[in-house]
Amino acid sequence: MNEASHAHDAGLAQDLEMIRALNHQAIERRRTLQLLLSAGGAALVGACGGGGSGSTTSASSTSSSSSSSSSGSSSSSSSSSSSGTCTADPEETNGPYPGDGSNSRNGTVVNVLDDSGIQRADIRSSFGSSTTTASGLYTKLTITVVNVNAGCAPLEGYAVYIWHCDINGKYSLYDYPSENFLRGVGVTDANGQVTFTTIFPGCYDGRYPHIHFEVYPSLARATAYANRVLCSQFAVPADACNTVYATSAYSSSKSNFSGESITTDNVFGDNTTAQQTAMTLTMTGDTTNGYTGTVTVGVAI
């Protein structure tokens, strides 16, 4: 028996030992395979879990970013809404001398708004058949018209009609039928502003010094009072009145102004303090060089 045959045929005990060895190897291979499968599964789960975690992180970041964006938007909106502060001007009477087609003189309706020449910046002189200039202290008035319902945004293209008395407290078209001075219409620019050159108004008995005005949605609509969106009045500041009325040219106004105040006036008196303040012109100047006045008109559009 050669060496090979002898090694292959060593009896039952050796065969059993070989079988046990083979079974052990098989068990080890299965265990190794299970470990490999487990590791692969864990890797797959880890990969899915990692994707989920990354997605969650991304969503959280996006949510945070959205939250910040929303917060920024809210802050911006809040800032925007509080950027402008203005007061709506109250509706007031157009008085007995409006010249806007709402009343008559000696049975004839008076309406200067449909006259050619009413649109002008300098309202000191009459236009048309007369060119008489009203005497008085030079005054330049800038009016800013804003929308109180839109954060005080300026209203462009709106027409403003103003009129007031002369140094003696009298009105053109009525006290002076052949004159139409101290009346005019202007159109607001992109800043909602319109400027008029006029005179410092006088004071007549029974009223605090004032300037009448009406606001129209456009120049084309500024032809009759029915188209106006606001009719109100400006109050002239008391300190400027005291200074101007002390001059000889305004001697009659000085006595008429004595005892008058914005709080007791039959037009301004029933308004709130905020409204009275908003309706009062801000004026600077002197009796040598004249005055400059500014005011903001709040319209609810």
Disulfide bonds with the S-S distance in Angstrom:
Cys86-Cys152 2.12
